[in-house]
């Protein structure tokens, strides 16, 4: 559930114990967690603060905040610039988030990290006595692959929080439904902000 006009989102994930893990996402300045004046250890105060942040959302959606139990843990998300590269360094390389840190909005991070490890290992096996050549070959393969995933992640992040994002997201879903040859009437695309219960 996205609220682009205020840069907010509520995302939920069903857990294997049938509980729901809810995430309240929003755009904020870099040092927000430190400077917000919220006691993050006090779950009730955090809920009150979040309810203000999500003012204007439906009561059903805000129930995800009200009924939350357990710890409320603020986590900043960071992303390296799309397409970031560096000159190869003798005796050194990085993989995973160290090479291409990105937000989770495209679900690419773990796959990239595992592929990094696999490609680097393959290059080391090819050149066990020339690790610098192995690193250069790995980086040459990794940079364009990472850039593609970073771009997808950046686009996905923007499709949730940028002005006009909801309409663009609905359009992407509609195109996907059409591409799959499905009946749009079965997949209603609507602003759920005004829907209390279905």
Helices and strands as residue ranges (DSSP letters): E 2-3, G 4-6, E 8-14, E 20-26, H 32-35, H 43-53, H 59-66, H 97-100, H 109-126, H 131-161, H 165-179, G 184-186, G 192-194
